[in-house]
Amino acid sequence: MSMRDDQLDVLNVGGESYDYYRIGDLEGIDHLPYSLKVLVENLVRNIDGANITDAQVRELLAWDPAADPSHEIQFTPSRVVMQDFTGVPCVVDLATMRDAVKALGGDPEVINPQVQSDMIIDHSVQIDAYGVDDAVQINMDIEYERNGERYQFLRWGQQAFENFRVVPPGTGIIHQVNIEYLAQVVMTKAMQGGRPLAYLDSCVGTDSHTTTVNGLGVLGWGVGGIEAEAAMLGQPISMLVPRVVGFKLKGSIPEGVTATDVVLTITDMLRRHGVVGKFVEFYGEGIASVPLANRATIGNMSPEFGSTCGIFPIDEVTLDYLRLTGRSDEQVALVKAYAKANKLWHDVDDPDYVEPRYSEYLELDLATVVPSIAGPKRPQDRIELTRAKTTFEETLPGYVTERTNGNPVHVSTDFRGDFDIRNGDVAIASITSCTNTSNPSVMIAAGLIARNAVAKGLSPKPWVKTSLAPGSQVVADYLKQAGLQDDLDRLGYQLVGFGCATCIGNSGPLLPEISEAINANDLTVTAVLSGNRNFEGRISPDVKMNYLASPPLVIAYALAGTMDFDFETEPLGVDPQGREVFLKDIWPTNEEVEQVVAGNVSREMFLNDYASVFEGDARWKGLKVPEGELFAWDPESTYVRKQTFFDGMSATPAPVEDIRDARVLAFLGDSVTTDHISPAGAFKATSPAGEYLTAHGVEPKNFNSYGSRRGNHEVMVRGTFGNIRLRNMLLASVGEEVRPGGYTYDFLAMKPTTIYEASRDYIAAGVPLVVIGGKEYGTGSSRDWAAKGTAMLGVKAVIVESFERIHRSNLIGMGVLPLQFPEGESAQSLGLDGTETYSIDGIRALNDGVTPKTVHVEATHKDGTKTEFEAVVRIDTPGEADYYRNGGILQYVLRNLMAE
């Protein structure tokens, strides 16, 4: 008998009996971190004697905290969650795979989600209307008009695929819906002829902030869409057992400090410490005083501090949140009984409590946290609020050019009247995103600061685009019940929609007169948002500097109207009596916030708002839906097109080859994000993507965004490396001007051109391509198109100093080889400038089942001299080697399904 059979037991809870896999008595379990205990349960439950064995479980139980990752396991998530920007391509790929299976003579219905897969449509609403009472209805009407093709396709998928549910537009943000409704903490499954099986909830998601659910004790993280598709199809995720960082929280948040300030501080600490590829786990007696909403806020920012997850264990705080959000008494009792039976319960006062052992340790006294913001282009760049003005003044010169007008520029508008704008002015101040709108304390604080500002006669400056996009309808309910929405409305913070909006780049256009003034005078204006992403070019094409802040601070900056502002010494305005009003005069106390939260956030709100969560409104129900097991592709569609990844695919993979005489497509620096590689926001008619849509009869006003067009590979490949803030230094290497955006030098045509057009020349000539970069390549969202587009441009290898986790695995999933320069070396130290041709030897060893630690790279310069080095191969597991040999993860899965 296997360990799986030995550990099967019965759990009795309130008169109900469940089968479960008992891990609490396994030798070595006591000192394991909570997150690794979750992996133990996952392995035991899925032992099959082949991919997962008893020996692998014993290795995990014998985990050495000090060791570097080397032990590979197969993690099988219980669920997959998706948002529509990254989820639509998943469904497109699954639909295309059905066509591919049929073409190979198989049954198309073998392509079907094997685990519960949920898509939440939250990334498509754009803030076109704002500052008016019916903004939410106007924006939703436009959303359906823009995205009707996509939504019809998703409705088809909902009918055609088993285990696939869709949460319609206007409901909420993926991560908030996940913690408030979808996540069960402990799941149950009916078993044929026996008791239901109770097992741990876990998930992966096509959004890097899937880690929000870590606040509930649910292990999960963001993966690329291609990896998520494999998980949907029942494939386990290959991973190395990571190092686990124990993070002890103690003390309590002081007056005037918010959960956002705490999470920015933690992000700063963990980025400095270095946690990429590691688990971070919060523990100790202090976490009992950390509310679940704050835990979720901290977990949400895990991608920003770089870890795979940022998890809290299950305790009474978890149960209180499950009750509040409408989970049944039976479910709450099951979670508690299961957690205690399997030694997953956290209570430091329990005499049997055993403190876990960790690989590394950090500690934060919450009492030391001070109000903070982060920016102007990375979430880890924390700035204490008292230094915000000084830091802005120090940073601004880096954004000023010879075209910049340093004087006030007069603007005249119908909507907001006449005013002057200047460098540093806040053009966008948006309360949005999963980071904060799932947290009642900061949302109520924003409402109270609005109430106090209205009472003092304050209002935002007329050039500020104000917006409120909550993460669920519950937020709108409690703000309205508390009477705070009226005050927010008076400041221009009317509800604009339920979705990611500003944080994903859907901030919508600025007033045309403001946009024209900014661009004509090359002004450096700013955005302030309560989100988690502030990368260059992400928020708005008109805005150069982006700052993250708590919701109440977003309002404070809207009142100030500029980042060049000191809240301690400068007044926000004057009250009706002519007295100066400072931020401290309108900031609510922690006690005030807690009282309003306690009096207005109720279980009934969650029960009512989630009672019909999958049904949608009349718009959703009225969509015309195609039928059939295969999707009827419309050749005229500019939103949803059949993928080309499987065209001409054979039943067995061809051998992998070494790379010969490759050219450099892009020569990039440090911290190149997935936004730089695959932008999500708006694009111009003069871009390759814009020219494609124009040629297909789409007017610029209907372009929508790259994110909404992800179901159309023709748009996405043209947008790859198309971010307006990208700087391809290859142009400088050949003596050309470095134009920001998707430009390169074509060594075949001997001229500067767009990256897309150059790639077509190289592909036609059979010339392979490489991308060269620096540190932290692929930082940011789990954006599968950053890898898909790279592959479709003909890039065979990416050579950088270091990768972020998700993008590295996505590249492998698309058959692109991720390589790193030797430790301590870089393109600059090796004397490379991108004008060389590159040959890479040693890749063919993979055909023999061997993953080489390094491959030999030979870069030939223009004068015939050579630079040679050994590049580190970042194929980290045997499973990833299988994917690469097959040309990608989807090809691997499809071949396996056909062979069964």
N, C-alpha and C positions, 0 to 999 in steps of 0.2 A: 504493500500500500504506500501511496505517496503522502507527503505532508498535507496535501490538499484534502485527502480523505481523512487523515488523522485529526485534522483541526476542525472538521465540520462539526458543529454543535448546535444546541437549541437555546434560544434566548426567549424567556418569558417576560412579557411586558403588559401589565394591566389586563390580564386575561387572554392576551393574544400570544401565539407562539411563532417564532421565526427561526429559520435556519440561518446560521452565520458562521464565518470562519474565525475561530478563536485564535488570536495572536498573543493574548495577555500572558500565557504561560510558556511562550517560546523562550529558550535560553538566549540571553543577550538583549532582550527587548527593553528591559527596565531603563537603561541609560541612553537609549537611542533618542535623538531629537524627535519631536512630534511628527515632523514632516517625513522622516524616514520610517517611522512606524506606519504611516499611511502607505508608503511604498511597500512595506512588508505585507500588509493586508492585501494590497493590489496584486502582488506576486503570488502569494499563497492561493488566492481565489482563482488565479488564471494559470496555475501550473498545468502544463500539457505534456511534460516530459521531453519536449523538443526545444521550442523557443524559450520556455520558462521551466526551470528544473528545481528540485529540492536543493541542489548544491548552490544554485544562485541565491536562494533565500538564505541559506546558512552563511554565505559570504556577506550578505547584507547585514545579517544579525551580528556578524563579527566586525562590523565597520570600524575602521581606525580613524578617529577624528583628525589625526595629524597627517594622514596620507593624502597624496595628490590623487585626483580621480583616475581610476584605471579599470574599475569593475563595471562592465556593461550590463544593463538590465533592460527589460522590455516593459515599459509602462503602458497600461491599457486604460485610457480615460473612460469614465462612465458616461460622459456627455460631451457634445461639441456645441459651442455657441458661436454665432456669427453675427456680424453687422453687415449691412447691405453693400457697402463699398467693397469689402473683401469677400463677402458671401456670394454676391452675384457671380463673380468668376468661378467660385466653387461649383455652383449649380450649372453654369455653362460647361465646365469641364466634365461634370458627371453626365450631363446630357450628351456631350460629345463622345464620352467613353461608351455610352450605350450604342451610339452609331458605330463606333470602332469595333465593339464586340460583335455587332451584327455583321459588319463587313468581314470579320474573321471567322464567321460561321457559328458564333455562339448565341446564347440567349441574352438579349439586352437587359433583362430584369435581374441578372446577377449583379448589375450595378445598382445598388440600393443601400442607403445608410443602414448599418448594422447596430448602431447605438443611437440613442435619442439625440437628434440634431435640431437646434432651434436657431432661427434667424430673426433678429430684431431690426426692423427698418428704422434707423435713427440717424443716418449720415447724409440724408438727401435734402432735408429742409434747409433752405437758404434764407438769410435775413434780407429779403427785399423790402418788406414793409416794417417799419419800426416807429415808435413814438406816437402810435395811433391806437385807438381802442380795439379795432378789429384786426390788428396785425396778424394774429395767429391764424385767423380764417383766410386772410389774403395769402399768406405764405403757404398754407396747406393747399389752397386751390392751385397756386403756381406749381407747387411740388408735384401734384398729380398730373398737371398738364405737361410738365417737363419729363416726368418719369413713368408715364403710362406704359410704355413698352416694357420697361424693366419690371414693373409691378405685375403686368399680365404674365410675364415669364415666371415670376416667383409664384403666382397663383397656380400656374401649370405645375410647377415643381411640387407644390404643396399637395396636389392631387395625384401626381404621377409617382412620387417616391414615398415609401413607407418610412416611419420614424422621423418625418421631417415636418416641423411646424413653423409657421411664420407669425410673428407679432407685427401687426400692420403699422403703417406710419401714424404719428400723432400719439403714440402710447408712452414712449420713454426711451432712455438710453440703454443700450445693451447691458452695461454693467450694473446699472441700478435695477433694471428688471430682473437681472440674474440674482442679485442679493435679496431683493424684495419678494420674489415669486418663484423663479425657476429652481434655485438651489434648494436641496433638501437636507444637506449635511449627511444624513443617512438615507439611502434609497432602498426601495423594496422592489422585488420582481417576482411575479407569479411563476411558480415552478410546476411543471406538469405532474399531477398526481401527488403533490406533497405540499409542505408548508411554504409560504413565501420566503424568499431569500432576502435578508437584510445585509447591506454592504455599503461601504463608504462612497459618498458622492465625490467625484473628481471631474475635472473638465479641462479641455483645452479650447482656446478660442481664436478666431481670426482677427483679434484685436489685442495689441500688446497689453492693454490694461485689464485683460481678463483677471489679472491678479487682484482686482478689487474683491473678488470672492474669497481670497485668502483671509479676509477679516472675519469670515464666518467659520474658519477652520477647514475650508474646502481647498484641497490642493489643486491648483490649476495655474496655467500661464498661457501667454500668447504664443501662437505658432503661425507660420505662414499658411496661406490658404491651401497650398499644395500638400503640406503636412497634415492640415486639418482634414482634407479630403481623404487622405489615406486612413486617418483615424475614424472618419465616418464609415469607411468601408471595412472596418474591423481590424485594421493593421495596428499593432502596438507601436509605440514611439520608442525608438532606440535611444538610450541615453547612458551617460556615465554617472554613477552615484557621485553626487557633488560633495564638495566641502560645505559645511553648514555653519553659518555665522550666528552665534547667539547674541541677541541684542536685548539688553535689560533696560526696561523703562522704570523709573521711580519718580516719586514726587507728583505734583499736580500742576496743571497749567495756571500761570499767574493771571492777574487781572489784565484785560486788554489784549490778551494773546488768544489766537484762534487755532483750530486744528490745522488750518493751512500753514500757519507759521511753524507748527510742529513738524509737518511733513516736509516742508522746505529745509528745515534744519536737519532732519534725518537724511534727506536726499544729499545734502551737502556733506554730511559726515560719512555716509557710505560710499559716495563717489571718491572722496579723499582716501578712504580705507582701501577700496578696490574690491568689488564683489561680483564682477562680471562672471557669469557662469555658475555662481554659487547660490545656495538657498540662504535666505535670511529668515530667522525665526525669533519672534519676540517672546520673552519669558520673564519669570520672576513675579514677586508679589505685587509689583506696581501695575501690572497689566489689568488686574481686577478693577482698577479705577478708570480704565480707558474704555469709554463707550464704544459700542459696536460701530457706530457711524464713523468715529475717529479711526478705528481699526481698518475699516474699509478704505478710508481716505489714505491711510498709510500704505496699505496693500496696493492700492491703485497706482501709487508712484513707483512701484518696484522697477518698471522699465527705466524710469528716470535715474534711479540709483544703480541700475545695471544688473541686478540680480534676476535669477529665474523666477523666484517667488519672494514674497514678504509676508509670512504667515503667522497667524495667532492660533493657539490651541482652543479646543472646545471647553467652555466653562459656563458659569451661571449667566454671564453677560450674553453669551451666544443664545442661551435659551430665552432670556428676556426679549431679545430682538426677534426671535422666531415667533414668540407670542404676539408681540406688537404688530408684526407684519402679516398676521392672519393665518399662520400655520396652525394646524389643529392641535388640540391637547394631546391626542394620540401620537402625533409626529414628534412633538416636543419630548414626550415621555420616552419614545423610542431612541431619540438622539442621546438623551442622558444615560439610559440603560446601556446602550451599545458602547458609548464612549467609556463608561466605567468598566464594563466587562472586558474591554480591549486595551485598558491602560492608556486611553487617549484623553482622559479627563484631567483638567489643570486646576489644582487646588493646593497651594503651597502649605496650607494649614493642615492638610490631611496627613496623619502620622505615617501613612504608607507612601507619601509623595517622594519620588526620587528625581533629583535635578538632572536634567539631561547633560550629556557631555557634548561640547561643540568644538569645531575646528579652530574658531577664532571668537573673540569676545569684544563687544562694545557695550557702552552704557551711556544713557542720557538721563539727566535729572530734568524733568519737564519744567521745573521751577526756573531753570536758566534760559528757557526759550524766550526770544524777543520778537516783536512784530517784524516781518520780513517780506520782501518781494524777491523775484528772481528774473534775471534777464541781462542783456537785451536779446539773447538768441539761444540760450541753453537753460533748461530747468534746474541744473545743478549750480548755476552761477547765482548763489544767494546773496542778497544785499540787505543788511539791516536797514529798517525803514529810516532810522535817524541819519543814515549815510546815503540815502537814495538820491537826494539832490546833488550832493558832491560827486557821487559816482557817475551820475548821468553827465554832469559837466565834464568829467574826465574822459568819458567814453565818446561823447558827441563828436569831437574832432575827427575820429576815425571814420565817420560817415559823411563828412562834409567834403564836397568836391569843388572844383573851380567854377562849376555851374550854380552852386548853392547860393541862394539869396539870403543874406544874414539879417535882412530887415523885415519888419512885419509886412505881410501881403494882404491887401484888402480883398474880401470876398463878399459878394452880394447874392443872396438866395431867397427864393419865395418861401421855402419851408421853415427856415430858421433865421431869416433876417440878414442884416449886414454885420460883419465882424472882421477882425484881422486875425490871421494865423501866422505862426512862426515855428522855427525849429523847436522840437520838444513837445509841441502841443499834442494832446491826447485826441486822436481821431476816432478811436474805438474804445469803449469801456463796456465790456460784456460780461454778464454773469451767465456762465455756461459750463458744460462739461461734467463728466462723470466724477472728476476729482472732488467737487464740492457740493453739487446739487443733491447728492445722496446723503448729505449731512445736515440735519435740521438745525444744528446749533449755528452754523455759519450762514445759512439761509435766513433764519430768524434774525440774526444779528444784522444782516443786510437790510431786512425789513424795518428793524428798529432804527437803524441809522437814517433810513429814508424818512421815517416818521419824525425823527428829531430834526432833520434838515428842513423838512417842510414847515415844521413849527417855528423854525428860526428864519424862514423866508429865503432859504438857499435853493439854488437850482443849478443843474449842470450847465457848463458853457455851451453855447449854441453850435459849436463845431464838433461836439462829441456825439458819435453815433452810439446810443444807449440801447441795450437789449437784455432781455431775460429769457433764457431757454432752459427750463428745468429738465431734470432727468426722469421725472415721472409725474403723472397727474396728481399724485399724492401731495407733491410740493405745492402745486397750485391750490389744492384744497386747503392745506393748513395755512398758507399765506392769506388766503381769502377769509378763512374762519377767524384768524387773528386780527383781521381788519388791516393787515399790512400791505395787501396788494393795492389798496387805494392810494396809500402813500407812495409806493413804488411807481404807480401810474403817474402821479403828479410830477415825478422826477424823470418821466420818459422811459421808465422800465416796465412798460406793458409787456405782457406775455407775447413772444414772437413765434413760439413753437416748442415742441418737445423733441430735442435732439442735440447732437454735438455742436452743430452750427459753427460758431466762431472758432472753436478749438480745432476743427478739422479743415478750416479754410473756407467755410461757407458763411463768412461774415457779411456777404452781400456787398453791393457797390456803395461807395461813399456818394454823397451828393455830387452830381457832375461838376458843379462849380468848385467844390473843395478839391476833388480829384484833379481837375485841370490846374488849379493853383499850385497844388503840391508838385505835379510833374513839370509844369512850366518853370518853376523856380527851384526844382530839385530839393525840396524841403525834406528834412528828416522828421517826420511825425511818428507818433508812437501809438501802440495799442496796449491796453491793460485788460486782462481776462482772468477769470477764475478757473482756468484750465490747467492742463499738465504739459502742453506742448507749445513752445514759442520759437521754433526754429525759423531761420531766415526764409522769407518769402511765403511762409505758411499761412499767416493770418489774412493778409491782404496785399495785393501787388503794389498798393500805394504806400504801404507802411514798412519802414526799415527796421524799427526797433520794437520788440515785443516783450512785455513783462507779465509774469504770473503773479497773482495776488489773491487774497481772500475776497469773498463777495463784498463784505463791508468796505474793504479797501478799494475795490473796483469803483464803488459809488463815491468814495472819498476823492479818487482821482478824476472822476467825472465832474465833481464839484470844483476841484482845483483847475482842471482843464489843461494841465501840463505836467510833464515829468520833472520839470525844472522847478521843484516846489519842496519846501521844508515844512512839514506839518506841525512841527514844534514851535516854529517862530513866525510862520506866515498864516494869516487868517484866511478862511475859506470865503468870507464875505462878512456882511453886517446884518444884524437882525433888524426888525421894524423900529426898534428904539435907537438904532445907529451904533449899537455895540458890536465890536469885532467878535466873530465866531470862529473858534479854533476846532480842530478835529476832536480834541479831548472833550469839548462841550457837547458833542452829539454822539459820542461813542457810548454804546450801552454797557452796563456792567455784566459780568458773567452771571450774576444772580438773576438779573432781569431776563436775560436770554433763556436761562434754564426754566424760569417760571412760565414763559410764553410757550416754550417747547412742551413742557409737561401739560399745559392746559389746552393745547390745540392739536397735537399730533396723536391720533387715535387709531386703534386696531380697526375700527369700522371703516375708516378711510381706505385702508389697504384692501379689506374684504370687498368693498364696493368697486374700487377702481380696477381690481384684477378679476372680477367675477366673470367677465367676458373678454379676456385679454386677447384671444386669438380671432375674435369675430370681426373687428374693424367697423368703421362707419359706413355710411351709405356709399361713399366714393369707392371704398375698397370692395364692398359687396357688388357694386355695379360694374366692375371690370369684366370684359369679355375674356373668357379663359379657353385657350386651346385644349384639346383632349388627346389622349393616346400615350402609349409607353415611350414613343420617340417624339422629340419636339419638332414641330414643323417650322424649320428655320426660314425666316423671311430674308431673301437676298438683298432687299432694299433697306433693311433695318440698320440704323446707325448706332443702336444701343446694344443689341444682342446678336452676336454672330458666332457661327460654329468655329471652334478653335482649330488650329492647324497642327497642334502638337503631335497628333497621332496619324497624320497623313503619311501613307506609305510605310507604316510601322510593321515590322516583321514579327513573327511569333517568338523568335529568339533574338537577343541583342547582338549587334556586330561588335567585334573587339574594339576597345578604346585605343586611341592612337596618341603618340607624342605630337607635340605642336611644333610646326616648322614655319619660320620666317613670318611671325605674326607682327602686326602693326599695333601701335597704341591708339586707341580711340579717345581715351580721356586720361589726363595726367593731373591728379587731384591732390588736395592737401589733407589735413586732419579733420576729424568730426564731420565727414560727409554723411549726411543722414539719408534715410530712405525717402524723405521729402525731396532732397536734392536729386535722388535717382529717379523717383517716380512721384512727381507732385500730384496733389489731390485737388488743388483749387482751380481757379479760372485760367483760361488761356486765350491768347489773341488770335485774330483772323490771319495774321502774318506768320504764325507758327506752323510747323508741318501738320500738326493735328488740326489746326484751324483751316488750313488750305484743303485738307482732306474732306472735312465736313462741308466747307463751302462748295467743293466740287460735287458733293452729294446733295446739294440743295438745301443745306441747313443754314439759316441766317445766324449771324453772330449772337444775337440776343437769345437764341435757343441753343447755344453751345453747351450750356450747363457747366459741368466741371469734369476734370479728369476722373475724379472719384466716381461720378455717376456714369461715366462711359467705360468702366472697367470690364463690362461684358463684351466690348468690341476691341479686339486685339489690334485692329488697324489704327485706332486712335491711340491706344496705349503705347504701342511700339514707337509711334511718332513723338510721344511725350516723354519717353525715357531719357533721363538726364536733361530734361527740359525746364528745370526750375530756374526762374529768372535770377536767382542769387548764386547759381552755380558758377564757379570760375575754373575753366579748363586751362591750366597753365601750359598745355601743349602749344597753344597759340603764341605765348611769350617765347617759348623755346625756338620757334621758327621766325621770330622777329615780327609777329603780327600783334595787333592790339587784342587784349583779352576782353572780349565782349561778354558781359554776364549773360548766362543762359546756356542753351543747348547748342553750343558751337564748338567746332574742332577744326583741325587741318587735315585735308584729304591728300595723302602722299601719292595717290594715283593721279588725281586731277591737278595736283600741285597748287591748291588754293584753299582758303578758308571756306567753310560751308557749315551746314547744320550737321549735328551728330547723326541724325536719321539719314540724310542724303549721302553722307560719307559711307555709312554702313552699307547702303545699297550698292555703292561702287565696289566696296571690298568683297561683299558676298558674291557679286557677279563675277569678280575676278578670282574667286576662290582663296582670298587672303584671310586667314584667321585674325582675330582681334584680341587684345588684352586691355585691361584697365589697370592703371597704377594709382595707388593711394597711400595715405598715411595712417595715423592712429584712429581707432574707433570708427572704422569704416562700417556703414550700415546702421548707425545709431538710429533709434526711433521706432516708429510704428512697425508692426508685423506685416509689412506690405509685400504681398507675394509678387505684385507687378514690378517691384524693384528688381526681382530676380528673373521673372518671366521676360520683361522687356530687355534686360541685359542679354539673355540668351537669344532672343529674337533679333537683336542687333548683330549677332554673329560673334559675340564675345565668348572665348573659350576658357579664359582664366582671368582671375582678379588677383593681383599681387599687391599686398598692403602690409603695414606694420602690425595692425591688429584688427580683429573683427568684433562686432557685436553679435551676440549669440544667434538671434533669429535669422538675420540676413545671411549669415554663413551657412546655416542649414538650408535656407531657401535656395541659395546658389547651387548647392549639391543636388537639391530636389529638382533643379532644372538642368542638370548636367553640366554646370559651369564649375571649374576647378578653383577652389579657394586656396591661395598660397600666401604665406607670410615671409617677409624678408628675414634673414637670419637675425637672431636676438641682438639688439643694439644697433642694427643697420637700418638704413632707409634708402629711398631712391636718391636722396641728396648726398648721403654719405658715400654711396657707391658711384656717384658721378653720373647718374642717369637723368635725362631730361625729357624722355618720351619720343625723341626722334629716332631711336634705335629700332632695329628689328629684333624680335625675340624668338628663340627656339628653346623648348622645354623638353628635356629627356628624362625618362624614368617612369612615365605615366603608365606605360604598357605592362609594368609589373602587376598592375591590378588585374590583368587578364589571367594571371596565375594564382589569383586568390590572395595576393600579398599587397597590403597597403604600405607603400614606401613612406618612411618618416620624412624624407626630403626628395626633391627632384632637382636636377641640374638645369640651371637657367643660363643661357648664353645670350648676352645683349650685344649686338654688333652696331657700332657707331657709324656715322656717315663716312668717316675716314678709314673704315675697315678695321679699326682696333676693336677689341672685345672686352667686355666686363662679364666675369663669370661668378656665380654664387649658387649656394645650395638653398633653395626655398623650402620652407617647412610646409608640408602637406597638411591642410586642416580638414581632412576626412578623419573624424575622430572615433568612429565606431564601425564595426563590421557591417552593420545595417546601412550606414551611409555609403560604404563602399559598394554595396549591392545596388543602391540607388544610382550611383555615378556610373557603374558598369552598364546599367540599363538605359542610360541617357536621361534619367529622371525618375522621381518617385512614382509618378502616375503610370509611367510605362512599366515599372516594376510591379505595381499592384495589378495592373490590367493583365499582364502576362501570367501572374500567379492565379488570378481568378479564372483565366481561360484554361489553366492547367488542372484545375480542381475537378 
